[in-house]
Amino acid sequence: MTEHDIQNAIRLELSKLGYCVFRANVGRSKGADGKWFETGLPRGFSDLFAVKNGKIYFLEVKTETGRPSQDQLNFLAVMRDRYGCVAEIVRSVDDAVRVVSES
């Protein structure tokens, strides 16, 4: 299963459980003028973020062998440690459901 497949499966399952789930596209793209630009989100922003009952969850989705970048680890740490959000790496639908259910 690809990372994209896992993300879609998580989005569907969390939506069924009453979460409002967003997919964040972060990266660089080349404009028509040939210049590179970055999206408005900070480097390392999590793949998915979900909201329910006034609580926000940041989920960095990886395959079983996928490794997070340092920017992704930093983002998760700031969201957790500075802002008190739930921010975790998940590798499956079960992981994501566990993360949101235990917090």
Residue pairs with C-beta under 8 A, 6 or more apart in sequence:
1 9
1 63
2 63
3 47
3 61
3 62
3 63
3 66
6 61
6 63
6 90
6 91
6 92
6 93
7 23
7 47
7 48
7 61
9 93
10 21
10 48
10 59
10 61
10 90
10 93
10 96
11 21
11 23
11 48
13 93
13 96
13 97
14 21
14 50
14 96
14 97
14 100
15 21
17 52
17 97
17 100
18 52
19 50
19 51
19 52
19 57
19 100
20 50
20 51
20 52
21 48
21 49
21 50
22 48
22 49
22 50
23 47
23 48
24 41
24 45
24 46
24 47
24 48
24 49
25 39
26 39
26 41
26 42
26 43
26 44
26 45
27 38
27 39
28 36
28 37
28 38
28 39
29 36
29 37
29 39
30 36
30 37
31 37
42 75
43 71
43 75
44 69
44 70
44 71
44 72
44 73
44 74
44 75
44 76
45 75
46 58
46 59
46 60
46 72
46 75
46 76
46 79
46 87
47 59
47 60
47 61
48 58
48 59
48 61
48 96
49 56
49 57
49 58
49 59
50 56
50 57
50 59
50 100
51 57
52 100
55 85
55 86
55 103
56 85
56 86
57 85
57 86
57 87
57 88
57 99
57 100
57 103
58 75
58 76
58 79
58 85
58 86
58 87
58 88
59 87
59 88
59 89
59 90
59 96
59 99
60 68
60 72
60 75
60 76
60 87
60 88
60 89
60 90
61 89
61 90
61 91
61 96
62 68
62 89
62 90
62 91
63 91
64 91
66 91
68 76
68 89
72 89
75 87
76 87
76 88
76 89
77 87
79 85
79 87
80 86
80 87
86 99
86 100
86 103
88 95
88 99
90 96
90 99
